[in-house]
Every structure is written in C-alpha cells, then in structure tokens.
Amino acid sequence: MKANKSLFRQSHFLGTKIRNLRKRNNLTMEDLSTRCIHIDPEYAPSVSYLSMIERGKRVPSTDMLEVIGQVFQKDLAWFLDDTPEESAITPTRNKRGGGLSGMALEPSFLFTQDILQIAIPELLSQSGTSSKQFAHLLIRAHQEHHQNHFPDLEKAAESIGKKNMHWTPEALITILKQFGVKVCWFSDNSQYVTDETGAKTKQLKSSYFEPPNTLFLNEKLQKVESRLKYELATYIGHCVLHQANETNTNNDNKIIMSIGGGQSHRIANENQPSNTPVNPHDIVHAWRDFESSFFAGALLCPRVPFRQLLERGGYEIDVHRQLGLSASVIMRRMTAVSNYKYWHYFDAYSPGKLKAVYRGNGIPLPWGNMTAIKNPCHHWAVFRAMQTPITGSSAQLSLMDVAGKPRIYVCESVSVSDMAGNPHVLCAGIDLNPAIEAQGKDTEAIASELSSVCKQNDGECEVPKNIKQELMSVSRILNINWIERGINNRARLICSQGGNCPRQPNCCK
C-alpha cells in the first residue's frame, strides 16, 4: 500500500509520457497491450486500463510500469521523474512543420472540470481578461488546432448556396426572406470608442437583428456592397445554425454587428450581473458569431469552385474584385480552402492590435490580440505596411527562429480602410518549411544558410542564387504567385518580440 501511495505521488506526468512514447513509436493501445502481454501476461495492462492510465484516471503498479518500461527500454526512474525532457511531456500536433504546441494537463487531478471551473474565473479576474477576450482566445485555439477545417459548416453553407460564387445583395436578401426575416434600413454615423486594449478608435454600428424577425441595415452599407454581402451572409448563418429568427424576445438573439472598435458584436445580457467574473453568455455568443462568420465565408466562397478560382489565378489577393467581396473575406477563406495547410492571417490595426488572427502554421505572434506589447519586431511585413505605404509588391520572405530552429515564412500584405474610417493591414502568409521538406530537401540546412547570410548583412539580404532556385521550385509547386515575388525581394530576419532580436547589433536597443 505504501509503495502504491509513493508511486501516486511521483506519477504527475506518467500518463502523458506513456501516451507520447506510444504515439512516437506508432503503437496503438492494443499494440502496446499486446507487447506487454508477450513480456509478462500477469502484469500487462488491458487496453481499457491502459486508456485510463494515459488519461490520468489510474496509476499502474510498479510491476505493471516495469513491463511497460521494458517495451520502450526505459527504467522506472524515467517515468517517475518530475522534470523530464520537454518533448516527453508536451503534446504536439502530429503534422509536419506546423500546428500548435500544448502543455500536459498534469497532475490530472488539478485539471478536472470542477477545478478549472473554479480557477479560470479567478485567473481572468487577476489578469484583467474579460470573458469576451477569453472567448476569442478559446475560439482561436480551436480554429488553429483544426487548421480551419469545419466540414459541417461547409456543408451547411453549400446546402443553402448550392456552390454559387457570384452573389448579389438582392439574392442574399431573398434567402433571408425565406427564413421569415424582414429587412429594414437605418441611418447612423461612426463614433470614437475605447476598445479592449484601451486605444481610441472609430466604430460604426453596421447592422443589428431585432427578434423575432427584423434585420436592420445601416444605409452606409449600400455604398460598400462587399461588406453588405458579408453581413447578409453572416445573418443567414445565424438563421441556419442558431435559429436567430426564433419567435422569442430574449437578449440571446439580439445581434449587433459593428465595424472598427472592439471585438464584440453582441449586446450584454441584461439578466447577467455586471460583477460576474465570467459571463457564460459571452462564450456562447462569441462561438455563435464565429460559426456564422465562417458560414458566411463558405457561402460566398464555396470550397471547391473558390479553390479552383484561386489556383487559376495563382492565389492573388486581387481575386476579391472578381467576386465583389472584401480582401479580408478572400484572405481568410484562402486559409480554409487551400490544400496546403500551413497558413497564417492577421488583420492588424495601428498601433498594435490584432482584430483577427489565425495561425494554422503555428507562427509565434508578434503581439497579442488582447493587449499590445511594448516592443514588437518592426521588421514583420504587417508592421512595415503600417508604417510605410505599400508601393509595388508587398510580398516578404522572412526568417525566424522557432523552438531553436529557423523557419522560412512568406506573406502578402494589403493596406485597406474599414467603413468607420480606420486604416488597417491585412496579411496572409505561409510557412515554407513543410513544402521544402515535401520535396525531399534539407529544410533546416536551407533555412540556416539563408538566416546566416541575413545575419552577415545587418539582418536582410538578397536570396542567394542556389537557395532562390530551390525556393522557386517550391513556389511553382504550390502555385502561389506572391511567394515568387517574396523570393525576388530581400529576405528579412524577424522575431516574435523585439527582446528576442537575432540581429547584430540588436535593432530594438
């Protein structure tokens, strides 16, 4: 009994370590159980018991752990070491060159649902994070974890739109009327507000849905058809996915869409106490808004025909003019329909706020989307576009050390202004490392050589001829025109924050 208690006290990372070992060796739980049976049938774990061990629900006996250790050639002390190598305890996406890293939720008894429900509100309160900000962070993590793959939302949009890509506002209003929604117009002007980061910005209320069945649209949308189509498509999403036109009058169905300002499109629930640390309605509403927004993109740019259009045009951002849509809708949709999964997307407002962010390639953020950081790296393409008007191609090839290894990114940026009058920069980019690796090339050697040349030339350089040839080949395989333009421009060293600057001398000091 004492031995079992001692083992329990030392087993905080045990389940995670066994799971990671098993997956790294390409074994199923049934495979591992069978291997253990061959070594010692008396102490071998069953598949169901092994599952509970990996989830932290059971702690194996010393004899059972020794059998598992024999399979992986690990001694008992390795499993019970509370300070193992990072790779042994951190679960990662099982995809080459991208995705997200996480942390092991160990010891498991501290990460139960009950404990998290108590701890999260306290954490948010102490850090000054609102439940709306927390909701957007959760949704972003979910979106990035799935690399923008939401087949149910795609199918729902296709069932309504029949894969049509050339929409008019009148056609979208007709669909809304089929759901019993009445469309009216109102007049309103933009006004200055203070957003979540404390910065002043202009905000325009562009539309709102009043239960049970009335949609009010700002008259200014009539002059910006691309935004009008997006908002109409989003409300169709609310009707299809969340029955926004239900005949009830509670605040759950009051939807307000705004341009500029903060991230929230919903009014507060009047029945929710104002001093509640976490408003559960904020989480639900933010998720509904995300689903409806994704639905809108899928309705306006159906996956297969839109991807075919992008491939014919080499993924040029200008394709948004052909469809009468905004560049932001096109660029966000690219990340979802492309066969290449390692994309990122930023919608950035000066001086340092991300209105939207997506990192399907796991690129470190140059700043947060809840608070601006003091020393962002100004060599990022999105910052350069904020500081200097874009002339010619904005494509940029960048190098950054991620987890101690160099990665090559390339992006295209577009400067735009929203309907409220706020200038901002849209940026879509990819991680080239997985594409280089897919061609059987030594990715790390190529990236390291290019990084070294940049460091020898004050942090930026023309791409050497031998590397340019390799990258041009990848560019043509991916069929993304702005990759080639980025390769023909100067490569630049960037970092996640100015304090990590790889340039000599440090350009942030």
N, C-alpha and C positions, 0 to 999 in steps of 0.2 A: 504494500500500500504506500509506504514512504517513497519507494522508487518511482511509482506512478505519479505521485504528487510532485516529486522533484522534476520528473520529465515534463509535466504540465507547465511548471514554472519556466522551463527553458525552451518551450515549443512555440514561441510567438510567431516565427517565420516558417515554421515547419511545413504547413500545408502549401504555402506559396512556393517554397523551394522544391518540394516534391513535384508539384504541378509543372513548374518551369523546367525541371530536369526531364520529366516525362515528355513534354512537348518538344524540347530541344533535341531529344533523341527520337522524335517521330513515333512515339508509342501511344496507343490508345490506353485507356484504363484497363480494358480487357487484356491487352498485350502485357501490361505491367503485372497484372494479377497472375496471368499465366506464367510469366517468367519467375515470379515469386514462388508459385506452386512447384515449379521444377526444382527450385533450390531447397525449399522446406515447406511441404504442404501443411504442416501443423500450424505454422505461424504466418502463412501467406494471407494477405488481405483479400477479401472478396471485392468485386467491382463496386458494389454499393458502399461497402465500408471504406474503400479507397476514395470514393467520391466524397464521403463525409470528412475524411482526413484532409483532403485538399481544400475543402470549404471551411476548415477550422471547427467542424462540429464534433470531431473525435480526435483523441490523441492516441497514437499507436503505442503498444507496449514496447519495451526495449528490444525484446526478441523480434517483434514484427519489423521494427525500424532497422534492425541489423540485417534482416533479409532484404529489405528494400535497398539498403546501402550496398549489399553485395551486387545487386543488379547494376547499380550505377558506379560501383567501385569507389564509394565514399564511406568514410568511417563515421561512427556515431557522433563524434565531436563536431563534424562539419554541419550536420543537421541541427545541432543544438547551439551553434554559435550565433549570438545575437548581433554580431557585427560582420556579416558576410560580405562578399564582393557585391557591388551594386547590381550587376547583371543577374545575380541569383535571386534577388528579391523584387525586382521591378518588372512588372508585366509590360510587354510592348506589343504593338500591332504586328502581326505576323505578315508584314508586307515589306518588300524591299524598298529602301530609300525614302520612306515617308511614314505618315501616320503619326500617332500620338504615343507618348510615354505616360505611364501612370505610376501610382505608388501602391505598394502592397497594403491592404487594409488589415494589418496585423498589429497587435494581437486581436483576433477576430471578435472577442467578447467586448472590446471597446468600440467596435464599429457595427454594432447591432442597430437595427432600425430605431429602437426605443432610445438608445443613447444619442444617435445622430439627431433625432427629432428634438432632443433637449439641447444639444451642443450647438447646432447650426444657428438658431436664433441668437444665442449668446455671442457666437463668433461674428455674425453680421453686425450686431449692435456694437461690439467693441471696435470693429474695423471701420464703422461708419458706412457699411454697404447696405443699400436699400434692397428690399426683396425684389424690386423690378430689375436692379442691376444683377442680383444673384440669378434671377430667372434667365436673363440674357446670357450669362456665363454658362449656366447649365445647358441651355439650348445650343450654344456654340460648341460646347464639348460633344454633345450628342451628334450634331451635324458633322463635325470633323471626324469623330470616331467612325461614322458610317460613310465618310467621304461623299456626302451629298447623294447617297443612294437611298431613295424613298419610293420604291415601286408602287406602293398603294396610292400615294398621292399622284404619281404619274398616271396610273390607270384611271383614277377618279377624274383627272383633267381631260384625258383622252375620251372618256365616255361622254363628256359634255361637249368638247370641242371638235371631236371627230378628226383630230390631227390637222385642223385648219391653221395656217400660219399668217393669213392676211386678214386681220380683223379690222373692223370699223367700230367706232364707239356705238353706232346705232345697232349693230349686230349684237354687241355685248349687252346693251340695254334691253334688247328683245329677250335675251336669255334671262335677265333679272326679272322681267315682267312675267315670264313663265313660272317663276318661283313666287309670284304674287307681290313682287316688290314695286312700289311706286317711286318714280324718280322726280325730285324737285330741285330747284336751284336756290342758292342764297348768295349774298354778297358779303365779303369780309376781307380785310387787309392784313398784311403781316405786322407783327409787333415784336419788340425786343423782349426776350425772356432769359432767365438764368438756367442753364442746363445742369445735368448731373455733375459735371466737372467744375461747376462754379463760373464758367465762362458765359458772357453775354452773346446771344445770337438771335437772329431773326427767326420767327416761327409763324407759319401760315396754317390755319385750320383749313384743310382742303376738302374734307367731306366728313359726314357722320351719318350713322344709321340710327334711326329712332324707331324702337319697337312700337307696333308689331310689324310694320311693313313699309316704312318710308325711308328712302335714301336721299340725303341732301348733299348736293354737289356745289362746290364753290364755282361761281361764274368764271373765275380766272382759269379754270381747267379747260374752258372752251378754246383758249388760245394756245394750250400746251397739250396737244392730242396724245402724245406719247404717255404723259403722266395720267391723263384721263383714262386711257385704255388700261393701264396698270391698276388703277384704283377700282375701276369697274370689275376687272378680273379678280381682284382680291375679294371684293364683296360677293362675287359668285362663289368663290372658295368658302367664304363663311356660310353661305346658304347650303352648299353641297355637303360640307364637312361638319358643320356645327349647328345647322338649322337656325341661322341667325334671324330668320323670318318667322320663328315660332310666335304664336299669339300670346305673349306674356310681356309684361312691362317692367321686369326687374332690371337692375343695372348690369347684370351679366351680359345682356345683349346690346347694351349701348356701346357702340364702337365709334371712336373718333380717329380719323387719320390726319396727321399733320406733317408738314414739310419743314425741315430745319429744327432747331431747338433740341429737346431731349429725345430719348428713345421711345417713350411710352405713347401709344396711340389710344389708350383707354382712359375713361374717367374712373375715379376712385369709387369703390363700392360704399355707398353711404351708410350701410349697416355695419361696416367694419370699423372698430375703434381705431382712432388715429394713432394711439400709442402702442398698437400691436407691433412687435418687432418684425414679424414676418407675416405678410398678408397672403394667405394661400390663393386668393383670387388673382393676385398679380402673376403667380406662377402659371396658373391655368390660362389666363388671358394672354400672356406672352407666348405660350405654346400654341394657342389657337391662332394668334396673329402670324406666327412663324409658318404654321401649316398652310394658312390661307395665302400667305405671300409666296410660298413655294408652289402652291397650286396655281397661282396667277402666272408665274413664270412658265410652268408646264403647259398651261392653257395657251398662252401667247406664243410660246416657242416649243411645240411638241418635240419630244426627244429625237425620233428618227429623222423626220424631214429637216429639223433645225440642224442636227449634226451634219447631214448631207450638204446643207447650205454652207455651213462653216468650212467643211472640207473643200468644197468647190472654191471658196474664197480665201483659203489659207488662214482662217481664224482671224481675219481682220476685224477690228472693232467697228469699222465703218458700216458693217452689215446692218447695224441698227437703223440706218437711214432707209434701207430697202424695206424693212418691216414696219417702219413708222413707230419704233419703240425707243426708249431711252438707252443710252450706253450702259447704264448700271444694270438694267434687266438683262441685256445681252451678255455682259461680262460675268454676272453671277450665274447665268444659265450655262455658260461655257464650262464652268467647273463641274456641272452636274451631268452634261451630255457627252463630254469628251471621253473617248476610250482610254486616254491617258489620265490617270487619277491624281497625279501629284501637283495640284494647283493651290494657289492662294489668291485671295481677293481682299482688297482694302477699299473702303470709302472713307476718306480722311478729310477732316475739317481743321483749318488752322485755329490755334497754334499747334495742337497736338491731340486731337480727339478722333477716335475711330467710331464713326457712326455704324459701320458694319465691318465685320471681319470674318474670313473663312480661311482655315489653314489645313487643307486636306493633305498637304505635304509636310506638315509638322514644323514649318519655318518658325523660328522664335520671333516673338512680336517686338517691333521697335519701340512700342509703348503700349500701355494698357487701354482697354476700351471703357474703363470705369474712371480712371484718373490719369491725367497726363504726367509723364515723367519729366524730370528737370533737364536731363542731358541725353536726349535721343541722338542717335547717329545721323548726322545731316547728309551722309552720302547715300542713304536709301533713295531710290528713284522717286518715291512718293513725296519725300521731304524736298528734294531738289525741284520737283514740279510745283510745290507750294511756293518756293522762294523765288523761282525764276520762270517766267512764261515759257511754255513749251514751243519751240520752233523746230520744224522738221520732225524727225522720228524721236520719240521719247524712249525707245527700247533701250534697256540697260542690262548688261551682263554683270552679275555681282558674285562675289565670293565671300563666304562667311564660315567661320569655324563653328560647327555644331557638334557637341559632345566630343570635342577634341579632334575632329576630322573636318577637312574642308569640303564644302558643298558649293555647287555652281547653280545659281538661280538666274533666270532671265524674265523680264517683265515688260509690259507696255502700260503707259500711264496716259490718262486723258484729263485735262482740266475742264471743268464744267461749272455752271451755277445752278442752284436749285430755284424753284418758283418763288421762294421767300427772298431771294437775292443774295444767298450765301455762296461764296465760291468754295469749291472743294475739288478733290482729286480722286479719280477712280483708278485703281491699279489692279491688273490681272497678271499673274506670273506662274511659272512652273519651276520645279526642282529638276534639273537636267541629269543628276546623278543616276537615277534608275534607268533613264533612257540610254545613257552611255554604257551602263553595265549590261543592259539587254543586248547590246551589240558585241558583247564579249571583250570589251575594252577594260583596261586597268583604270577604273574611275578615280581611285584615290591618287594614283600617280599623276594623272592628267590634272586633277584639281590642285594637287600640291605644287606641281610645276607652275601652273598659272598663278597661284597665290604667291609663290616665291618671286616670280617676275614682278608682280604688282608691288610687293614689299620693297624690292630694289629700286622702284621708280616712284617713291612717295605715295604709294597706295593705289596707283592706277596705271594702266599700260595698254598699248595696242596688243591684241591677242596674237601670240607668236604663230608663225605660219603653220607649223606642224600641228598645234592644238586647234587652230582655226579649221584645218582640213577635217579633223576628227569631229568637231562640233557641227560643221556644215553638213556632214553626212547625217548626223542625228537630227538636225533641223529639217532636212528634206524627208526623213522617215516620218517624223511627227507631223509634217505638213503645216507648220505654224510659221507664217511669214516673218513675224516680228522677232523670232529667235535669230534669224539670219541678220536682221538689222542690228540686233543687240551684239552679235558677234563682230560685226563690222565697226561698232563703236568701241570706245575704250572700256576695258574691264575695270571694275572698282571693288576695293575691299570695303565691306560693311561689317557692322557688329550689332548685336541685339540692343546694346546701350553704349553710350559714349565712354563709360568707365572701362569697357572691355575692348577699347580700340586697338586693332592689331597693327596700326601704322606707326612708323618710327620717323620722327617723334609723334607722340600721341597728339592727334589733332584736336582733342577736346580739352587739353590742358592749357 
